[in-house]
Amino acid sequence: MHGDKRKGDPDQNVFDIMTGVAIALFVKLLEPLEKKELYYYSTLENKIMDRELKYGFLLANDVATVKWTILER
């Protein structure tokens, strides 16, 4: 959710702390995937900068509705 006040980030953090924030979701499968997949979503890249807009985004979305970007390695 970004927003590192010490670095002077232009966006607002959703928590009342100075450090920037990332939320990570990990899935443990019974059988490992042959090809690993990494997905990414950035509020900064999607111009969701305001704290209230971030709260709205979190309330309106879940893992299935976020438009994830696949990271290529």
FIFIPA-482362 format. One record per residue: residue number from 1; residue in three letters; z, y, x of N, C-alpha, C, CB in turn. Coordinates in steps of 0.2 Angstrom, whole numbers. Atoms other than C-alpha are relative to their C-alpha. Glycine has a CB too. Example, Ala and Ser with C-alpha at 12.3 -4.5 7.8 and 13.67 -1.06 7.14 Angstrom:
// FIFIPA-482362
[1; "ALA"; [0; -6; 4]; [39; -22; 62]; [0; 6; 4]; [6; 0; -5]]
[2; "SER"; [-1; -6; -4]; [36; -5; 68]; [3; 5; -4]; [-7; 2; 2]]
END
This chain:
// FIFIPA-482362
[1; "MET"; [0; -6; 4]; [0; 0; 0]; [0; 6; 4]; [6; 0; -5]]
[2; "HIS"; [1; -6; -5]; [-2; 11; 16]; [6; 5; 0]; [-7; 3; -2]]
[3; "GLY"; [-4; -6; 0]; [6; 28; 17]; [6; 0; 6]; [4; -1; -6]]
[4; "ASP"; [-4; -1; -5]; [14; 29; 34]; [1; 7; 2]; [-2; -4; 7]]
[5; "LYS"; [-2; -7; 0]; [23; 46; 34]; [0; 2; 8]; [6; 2; -3]]
[6; "ARG"; [-1; -1; -7]; [26; 45; 53]; [-7; 2; 3]; [4; -5; 4]]
[7; "LYS"; [7; -1; -3]; [7; 44; 57]; [-4; 6; -4]; [-4; -6; -1]]
[8; "GLY"; [4; -6; 4]; [3; 58; 44]; [-5; -3; -4]; [-2; 5; 5]]
[9; "ASP"; [5; 3; 4]; [-7; 46; 33]; [-1; 5; -6]; [2; -7; -3]]
[10; "PRO"; [1; -4; 5]; [-15; 56; 19]; [2; -2; -7]; [-7; 2; 0]]
[11; "ASP"; [-2; 3; 7]; [-10; 44; 5]; [8; -1; 0]; [-3; -7; -1]]
[12; "GLN"; [-7; 1; 2]; [7; 41; -3]; [2; -7; 0]; [2; 4; -6]]
[13; "ASN"; [-3; 7; 0]; [18; 26; 0]; [3; -1; -7]; [5; -1; 6]]
[14; "VAL"; [-3; 1; 7]; [24; 17; -16]; [8; -1; 1]; [-3; -6; -3]]
[15; "PHE"; [-7; 1; -1]; [41; 14; -8]; [3; 6; 4]; [2; -6; 5]]
[16; "ASP"; [-4; -5; -3]; [54; 27; -2]; [2; -1; 7]; [6; 3; -4]]
[17; "ILE"; [-1; 1; -7]; [52; 23; 16]; [-5; 3; 4]; [0; -8; 2]]
[18; "MET"; [5; -4; -4]; [43; 31; 31]; [-6; -5; 3]; [4; 2; 6]]
[19; "THR"; [4; 5; -3]; [34; 15; 37]; [-6; -2; -5]; [3; -6; 3]]
[20; "GLY"; [5; 2; 4]; [17; 10; 30]; [1; -7; -3]; [-7; 0; 3]]
[21; "VAL"; [-2; 6; 3]; [17; -5; 19]; [-7; -4; -2]; [4; 1; -7]]
[22; "ALA"; [6; 4; 2]; [5; -20; 17]; [3; -6; -4]; [-4; -3; 6]]
[23; "ILE"; [-2; 6; 4]; [7; -34; 4]; [-5; -6; 2]; [0; 2; -8]]
[24; "ALA"; [4; 6; -1]; [1; -51; 9]; [2; -6; -4]; [2; -2; 8]]
[25; "LEU"; [-1; 6; 5]; [-1; -67; -2]; [-3; -5; 4]; [-4; 1; -7]]
[26; "PHE"; [2; 6; -4]; [-2; -84; 7]; [1; -6; -5]; [5; -1; 6]]
[27; "VAL"; [1; 6; 4]; [-7; -100; -2]; [1; -6; 5]; [-6; 0; -4]]
[28; "LYS"; [-1; 6; -4]; [-1; -117; 5]; [-3; -5; -5]; [7; -2; 2]]
[29; "LEU"; [3; 5; 3]; [-13; -131; -1]; [2; -7; 2]; [-7; 1; 0]]
[30; "LEU"; [-2; 7; -2]; [-9; -149; -2]; [-5; -3; 6]; [0; -5; -6]]
[31; "GLU"; [5; 2; -4]; [-26; -152; 7]; [-3; 6; 3]; [-5; -5; -3]]
[32; "PRO"; [3; -6; -3]; [-32; -139; 20]; [-7; 1; -1]; [2; 0; 7]]
[33; "LEU"; [7; -1; 1]; [-48; -131; 17]; [-4; -1; 6]; [-1; 8; -2]]
[34; "GLU"; [4; 1; -6]; [-62; -135; 29]; [-2; 6; 3]; [-7; -4; -2]]
[35; "LYS"; [2; -7; -3]; [-67; -117; 31]; [5; 5; -3]; [-7; 2; -2]]
[36; "LYS"; [-5; -5; 2]; [-53; -104; 30]; [-3; 6; -3]; [5; 1; 6]]
[37; "GLU"; [2; -6; 3]; [-55; -89; 19]; [5; 5; 0]; [-2; -2; -8]]
[38; "LEU"; [-4; -6; 0]; [-48; -72; 21]; [-3; 6; -5]; [1; 3; 7]]
[39; "TYR"; [2; -5; 5]; [-48; -59; 7]; [4; 7; 2]; [1; -2; -7]]
[40; "TYR"; [-3; -7; -2]; [-44; -40; 9]; [-1; 5; -6]; [-3; 2; 7]]
[41; "TYR"; [1; -6; 4]; [-41; -25; -2]; [4; 6; 2]; [2; -2; -8]]
[42; "SER"; [-3; -6; -3]; [-37; -8; 4]; [0; 6; -6]; [-4; 3; 6]]
[43; "THR"; [-1; -6; 4]; [-30; 6; -7]; [-3; 6; 3]; [7; 1; -3]]
[44; "LEU"; [3; -5; -3]; [-35; 18; 6]; [-8; 1; 0]; [2; 0; 8]]
[45; "GLU"; [7; 1; 0]; [-53; 12; 7]; [-3; 2; -7]; [-3; -6; 3]]
[46; "ASN"; [2; -1; 7]; [-54; 13; -12]; [2; 6; -3]; [2; -6; -4]]
[47; "LYS"; [-2; -7; 1]; [-47; 31; -12]; [5; 0; -6]; [-6; 3; -3]]
[48; "ILE"; [-6; 0; 4]; [-31; 26; -22]; [5; 3; 4]; [1; -7; -3]]
[49; "MET"; [-4; -4; -4]; [-21; 39; -13]; [7; 2; -3]; [-3; 6; 3]]
[50; "ASP"; [-6; -3; 3]; [-8; 45; -25]; [5; -6; -2]; [-2; 4; -7]]
[51; "ARG"; [-5; 6; 2]; [8; 35; -28]; [0; -2; -7]; [7; 3; 1]]
[52; "GLU"; [1; 2; 7]; [6; 36; -47]; [-6; -5; -1]; [0; 6; -4]]
[53; "LEU"; [7; 4; 1]; [-12; 29; -46]; [1; -7; 3]; [-5; 3; 4]]
[54; "LYS"; [-2; 6; -3]; [-5; 15; -35]; [4; -4; -5]; [3; 0; 7]]
[55; "TYR"; [-4; 4; 5]; [8; 10; -48]; [-4; -2; -5]; [6; 5; -2]]
[56; "GLY"; [4; 1; 5]; [-5; 11; -61]; [-5; -6; 2]; [-5; 5; -2]]
[57; "PHE"; [5; 6; -2]; [-17; -1; -51]; [4; -6; 0]; [-2; 2; 8]]
[58; "LEU"; [-4; 6; 0]; [-2; -13; -48]; [1; -3; -7]; [6; 1; 4]]
[59; "LEU"; [-1; 2; 6]; [2; -13; -66]; [-6; -3; -4]; [3; 6; -4]]
[60; "ALA"; [6; 2; 3]; [-16; -15; -72]; [-4; -6; 3]; [-5; 6; 0]]
[61; "ASN"; [3; 5; -3]; [-21; -29; -60]; [4; -6; 2]; [-4; 3; 6]]
[62; "ASP"; [-4; 6; -3]; [-16; -46; -54]; [-5; -3; 5]; [2; -5; -5]]
[63; "VAL"; [4; 3; -6]; [-23; -58; -40]; [-7; -1; -3]; [3; -6; 2]]
[64; "ALA"; [6; 2; 3]; [-37; -63; -52]; [-5; 6; -1]; [1; -4; -6]]
[65; "THR"; [4; -6; 2]; [-43; -45; -56]; [-2; 5; 5]; [3; 3; -6]]
[66; "VAL"; [2; -4; -6]; [-43; -37; -39]; [-7; -1; 2]; [6; 0; 5]]
[67; "LYS"; [6; 2; -3]; [-60; -35; -32]; [0; 0; 8]; [-5; 6; -2]]
[68; "TRP"; [-1; 2; -7]; [-57; -43; -15]; [-6; 0; 4]; [3; -7; 0]]
[69; "THR"; [6; 0; -5]; [-68; -41; 0]; [2; -6; 5]; [0; 7; 4]]
[70; "ILE"; [0; 6; -4]; [-71; -57; 10]; [0; 3; 8]; [-5; -6; -1]]
[71; "LEU"; [0; -2; -7]; [-67; -54; 29]; [-4; -6; 4]; [7; 1; 3]]
[72; "GLU"; [4; 4; -4]; [-80; -62; 40]; [3; 0; 7]; [-7; 2; 0]]
[73; "ARG"; [-2; 1; -7]; [-74; -69; 57]; [-5; -1; 5]; [6; -5; 0]]
END
